[in-house]
Amino acid sequence: MTAIDFSSFVNELASLSGETILPFFRTSLSIADKSDGGSFDPVTAADHAAETAMRNLIHRTFPDHGIIGEEFGSERADADYVWVLDPIDGTKSFISGMPAWGTLIALLRAGEPVFGMMNQPFIKERFSGDGRGAHYQGPAGERDLRTRGCASLSDAVLFTTSPLLMNGADRARFAKVEKLARLSRYGGDCYAYCMLAAGHVDLVIETELKPYDVLPLMPIIAGAGGVITDWEGKAPHSGGRIVAAGDRRVHAAALAALNARADP
C-alpha cells in the first residue's frame, strides 16, 4: 500500500483534530507549562484532546500501526507504518490568539516520512505532500505547491520562530546568516515552512526541534521542490537544528555561513 492510499485518512485525521481544537481557540483555556523550570513550553487541553481523538481513530482504523505523539509519547514505534502527531505546533501563538499554528500529521513507513500534512483549521488551509509532489487546499482553492528560485542569501526571505529559543552559540551562528539575508522575520512555527513550500519564503532556520516538529513537513517541502536538512547537511529525521530552503543554492549558502569559522 502506497502513501497516496492513506491520503483520505490523513484528511479525516485533520478534520477530526480541527473540530476538536477550534472550540478552544481564542477562549479562556487552561495552560500548563511542561518545561520543568526551563524556557516556557505551554500545553493546553486542546493539545491533549486533539491528540487523543486522532490516536483513537488510528487505533480503530489501523490497529497494527504505531504512533508517535507530542503529548502522549510512543507506542509500537518499531511498526512498519507509524503515525507522527503534533496536535498544535505553535502553541504559543495559539494561546495568544494568533493563527500561526497548525496540526502536523506524518505517516512513516520503515522510518521514512512518506506523507505529511499541516492543517490550519481556523484559516481552513491544508498543506500536504508525499515527497514527489505537494498540494494546497484552502479558501483560495486548490493548487500544487512549488518553491521559488533564490540564487543567493542577499535575495532571501528568512524566517525563524525566535532567536531567543536558540542557545548563545547557535544564535551567533544564525546571526551570520540573518545579516546576509534580504529580509528576516520571526514567528510562524510550522506555518513558515508551508510558506516556503508555497514559494513565499526562501529559508527557515531553527534549533531544538523534535522529530514530530520536522517529520510531517519533510514530504511537503521535498514535494514542493525544496530541501530540508540539519545544520550539517544531514537528514533531519531526529529534529535538532534545522535548515529548510526552497532553492538548493541558498541552502548551500546558508550552511556555509552557519558553519563558517569565527574570525581569529
C-alpha positions as a printed NumPy array, in Angstrom:
array([[  0.   ,   0.   ,   0.   ],
       [  1.434,   3.375,  -1.01 ],
       [  1.283,   6.72 ,   0.787],
       [ -1.411,   8.012,  -1.565],
       [ -3.725,   5.24 ,  -0.361],
       [ -3.666,   6.922,   3.05 ],
       [ -4.33 ,  10.472,   1.871],
       [ -8.084,  10.345,   2.548],
       [ -7.424,   9.02 ,   6.055],
       [ -4.945,  11.846,   6.718],
       [ -7.651,  14.31 ,   5.714],
       [-10.023,  12.547,   8.104],
       [ -7.492,  12.899,  10.919],
       [ -7.049,  16.574,  10.06 ],
       [-10.799,  17.222,  10.095],
       [-11.209,  15.423,  13.4  ],
       [ -8.35 ,  17.306,  15.061],
       [ -9.617,  20.633,  13.743],
       [-13.125,  20.004,  15.055],
       [-11.614,  19.152,  18.435],
       [ -9.259,  22.142,  18.641],
       [-11.351,  25.037,  17.343],
       [-13.77 ,  25.237,  20.317],
       [-10.7  ,  26.017,  22.482],
       [ -9.168,  28.699,  20.226],
       [ -9.462,  32.305,  21.454],
       [-11.14 ,  31.223,  24.683],
       [-10.047,  31.348,  28.323],
       [ -8.454,  27.919,  28.277],
       [ -6.18 ,  26.499,  30.963],
       [ -2.465,  26.412,  30.15 ],
       [  0.172,  24.168,  31.718],
       [  3.946,  24.622,  31.478],
       [  5.729,  21.35 ,  30.645],
       [  9.208,  22.895,  30.622],
       [ 10.067,  21.718,  34.145],
       [ 11.633,  25.052,  35.037],
       [ 13.21 ,  25.808,  31.66 ],
       [ 12.003,  28.049,  28.863],
       [  8.198,  28.369,  28.888],
       [  6.727,  25.382,  26.984],
       [  2.932,  25.58 ,  27.11 ],
       [  0.444,  22.763,  26.625],
       [ -3.328,  23.123,  26.656],
       [ -6.431,  20.981,  26.94 ],
       [ -6.791,  21.429,  23.179],
       [ -3.433,  19.661,  22.574],
       [ -4.477,  16.719,  24.738],
       [ -7.992,  16.444,  23.319],
       [ -6.855,  16.569,  19.685],
       [ -4.094,  14.   ,  20.08 ],
       [ -6.432,  11.681,  21.988],
       [ -9.04 ,  11.937,  19.238],
       [ -6.501,  11.21 ,  16.499],
       [ -4.971,   8.294,  18.413],
       [ -8.398,   6.748,  18.946],
       [ -9.211,   6.966,  15.239],
       [ -5.868,   5.393,  14.292],
       [ -6.39 ,   2.58 ,  16.824],
       [ -9.82 ,   1.807,  15.354],
       [ -8.766,   2.008,  11.716],
       [ -5.188,   0.686,  11.723],
       [ -4.69 ,  -1.259,  14.986],
       [ -1.309,  -2.605,  13.836],
       [  0.174,   0.829,  13.165],
       [  2.461,   2.643,  15.573],
       [  2.02 ,   6.177,  16.879],
       [  4.479,   8.858,  17.978],
       [  2.791,  11.883,  19.521],
       [  3.997,  15.033,  21.235],
       [  1.676,  14.749,  24.204],
       [  1.38 ,  11.013,  24.9  ],
       [  4.626,   9.528,  23.622],
       [  5.224,   6.445,  21.511],
       [  3.523,   3.107,  21.032],
       [  4.644,   0.439,  18.562],
       [  7.262,   2.84 ,  17.23 ],
       [  9.001,  -0.123,  15.542],
       [  5.944,  -0.946,  13.388],
       [  6.245,  -0.783,   9.61 ],
       [  3.732,   2.081,   9.5  ],
       [  3.925,   4.751,  12.206],
       [  1.841,   7.909,  12.559],
       [  3.55 ,  11.048,  13.895],
       [  1.25 ,  13.608,  15.536],
       [  1.794,  17.15 ,  16.77 ],
       [ -1.714,  18.363,  17.627],
       [ -0.794,  22.056,  17.911],
       [  2.553,  23.154,  16.536],
       [  2.854,  26.78 ,  17.582],
       [  1.113,  26.565,  20.95 ],
       [  2.494,  29.958,  21.992],
       [  0.732,  31.546,  19.025],
       [ -2.385,  29.505,  19.812],
       [ -2.625,  30.741,  23.398],
       [ -2.015,  34.299,  22.162],
       [ -4.965,  34.105,  19.762],
       [ -2.695,  34.311,  16.713],
       [ -3.426,  31.933,  13.794],
       [  0.213,  30.973,  13.074],
       [ -0.222,  27.402,  14.345],
       [ -1.262,  24.104,  12.836],
       [ -1.747,  20.39 ,  13.352],
       [  1.097,  18.279,  11.969],
       [  0.5  ,  14.707,  10.805],
       [  3.009,  12.35 ,   9.178],
       [  2.948,   8.748,   8.065],
       [  6.242,   6.884,   8.304],
       [  6.999,   3.663,   6.507],
       [ 10.132,   1.851,   7.662],
       [ 11.169,   5.052,   9.415],
       [ 10.831,   7.331,   6.386],
       [  8.123,  10.03 ,   6.138],
       [  6.086,   9.135,   3.056],
       [  3.187,  11.56 ,   3.6  ],
       [  2.816,  14.753,   5.593],
       [  0.158,  17.36 ,   6.279],
       [ -0.146,  20.689,   8.056],
       [ -3.761,  21.597,   8.814],
       [ -4.781,  25.088,   9.947],
       [ -8.492,  24.722,  10.733],
       [ -9.157,  28.335,  11.719],
       [ -7.997,  29.646,   8.337],
       [ -9.184,  26.409,   6.68 ],
       [ -5.885,  25.717,   4.928],
       [ -4.167,  22.383,   4.363],
       [ -0.679,  21.775,   3.008],
       [  0.25 ,  18.192,   2.129],
       [  2.957,  16.28 ,   0.319],
       [  4.397,  12.848,  -0.387],
       [  7.953,  13.822,  -1.33 ],
       [  7.158,  13.706,  -5.057],
       [  4.534,  16.451,  -5.081],
       [  2.832,  18.858,  -2.705],
       [ -0.648,  20.325,  -2.631],
       [ -2.603,  23.222,  -1.126],
       [ -6.302,  23.312,  -0.197],
       [ -7.867,  26.474,   1.176],
       [-10.188,  29.444,   0.685],
       [ -8.231,  30.392,  -2.439],
       [ -8.973,  26.982,  -3.988],
       [ -6.604,  24.106,  -4.673],
       [ -3.215,  24.11 ,  -6.348],
       [  0.098,  22.348,  -6.468],
       [  2.823,  23.809,  -4.278],
       [  6.17 ,  24.866,  -5.707],
       [  9.101,  26.635,  -4.067],
       [ 10.62 ,  29.643,  -5.817],
       [ 14.122,  30.124,  -7.123],
       [ 16.571,  32.052,  -4.96 ],
       [ 20.205,  32.173,  -6.002],
       [ 21.777,  33.895,  -3.004],
       [ 21.25 ,  34.9  ,   0.6  ],
       [ 21.112,  38.532,  -0.465],
       [ 17.837,  37.714,  -2.235],
       [ 16.404,  35.512,   0.528],
       [ 13.44 ,  35.978,   2.862],
       [ 14.474,  34.241,   6.087],
       [ 12.219,  33.021,   8.892],
       [ 12.814,  31.649,  12.358],
       [ 10.316,  31.284,  15.189],
       [ 12.56 ,  33.307,  17.532],
       [ 16.336,  33.631,  18.001],
       [ 15.608,  33.705,  21.747],
       [ 14.829,  29.976,  21.509],
       [ 18.443,  29.336,  20.461],
       [ 21.396,  28.953,  22.796],
       [ 24.03 ,  31.676,  22.669],
       [ 26.386,  29.881,  20.281],
       [ 23.631,  28.944,  17.836],
       [ 22.182,  32.45 ,  17.985],
       [ 25.553,  33.857,  16.943],
       [ 25.741,  31.413,  14.025],
       [ 22.194,  32.278,  12.978],
       [ 23.034,  35.986,  13.116],
       [ 25.674,  35.482,  10.419],
       [ 23.002,  34.222,   8.02 ],
       [ 20.498,  36.842,   9.12 ],
       [ 22.985,  39.606,   8.354],
       [ 23.287,  38.382,   4.762],
       [ 19.571,  37.87 ,   4.079],
       [ 17.405,  40.403,   2.288],
       [ 14.647,  40.183,   4.901],
       [ 14.419,  38.417,   8.261],
       [ 11.108,  37.757,  10.025],
       [ 10.232,  35.998,  13.29 ],
       [  7.308,  33.735,  14.131],
       [  5.385,  31.185,  12.14 ],
       [  6.442,  27.804,  13.54 ],
       [  5.147,  25.2  ,  11.06 ],
       [  3.427,  27.894,   9.009],
       [  6.762,  29.36 ,   7.896],
       [  7.773,  26.014,   6.367],
       [  4.487,  25.845,   4.472],
       [  5.017,  29.367,   3.156],
       [  8.418,  28.166,   1.95 ],
       [  6.722,  25.278,   0.111],
       [  4.236,  27.767,  -1.353],
       [  7.014,  30.   ,  -2.731],
       [  6.659,  32.994,  -0.392],
       [  9.641,  32.315,   1.909],
       [ 13.139,  31.196,   0.87 ],
       [ 14.779,  29.966,   4.062],
       [ 13.782,  28.724,   7.518],
       [ 16.414,  28.153,  10.211],
       [ 15.583,  26.75 ,  13.647],
       [ 17.032,  24.837,  16.595],
       [ 15.819,  22.495,  19.336],
       [ 13.122,  20.891,  17.19 ],
       [ 11.672,  17.468,  17.972],
       [ 11.041,  14.714,  15.402],
       [  7.3  ,  15.417,  15.413],
       [  8.069,  19.071,  14.513],
       [ 10.01 ,  18.037,  11.406],
       [  8.848,  14.682,  10.014],
       [  5.401,  15.897,   8.825],
       [  6.988,  18.847,   6.995],
       [  9.669,  16.871,   5.157],
       [  7.394,  15.352,   2.433],
       [  5.715,  18.737,   1.902],
       [  8.976,  20.632,   1.391],
       [ 10.565,  17.902,  -0.739],
       [  7.382,  17.515,  -2.764],
       [  7.356,  21.257,  -3.482],
       [ 10.952,  21.132,  -4.723],
       [ 12.715,  22.322,  -1.573],
       [ 15.366,  20.823,   0.668],
       [ 15.467,  20.325,   4.438],
       [ 18.456,  19.123,   6.48 ],
       [ 20.169,  19.72 ,   9.78 ],
       [ 22.878,  22.359,  10.112],
       [ 25.486,  19.83 ,   8.968],
       [ 23.561,  18.989,   5.817],
       [ 22.43 ,  15.594,   7.105],
       [ 18.97 ,  14.025,   7.257],
       [ 16.76 ,  15.92 ,   9.743],
       [ 14.633,  12.995,  10.964],
       [ 15.682,  13.427,  14.599],
       [ 14.983,  17.149,  14.714],
       [ 17.505,  19.435,  16.385],
       [ 18.978,  22.277,  14.321],
       [ 17.145,  22.581,  11.003],
       [ 17.672,  24.416,   7.709],
       [ 14.908,  24.369,   5.08 ],
       [ 15.237,  26.16 ,   1.757],
       [ 13.267,  26.458,  -1.426],
       [ 16.388,  26.527,  -3.604],
       [ 19.475,  24.345,  -3.157],
       [ 21.741,  27.292,  -3.89 ],
       [ 20.5  ,  29.319,  -0.939],
       [ 20.502,  26.17 ,   1.222],
       [ 24.186,  25.656,   0.426],
       [ 24.935,  29.316,   1.142],
       [ 23.113,  29.134,   4.49 ],
       [ 25.044,  26.01 ,   5.518],
       [ 28.319,  27.696,   4.565],
       [ 27.501,  30.748,   6.664],
       [ 26.288,  28.702,   9.631],
       [ 29.457,  26.601,   9.618],
       [ 32.   ,  29.3  ,   8.78 ],
       [ 34.803,  29.515,  11.292],
       [ 34.792,  32.518,  13.581],
       [ 37.37 ,  35.185,  12.854],
       [ 40.504,  34.74 ,  14.994]])
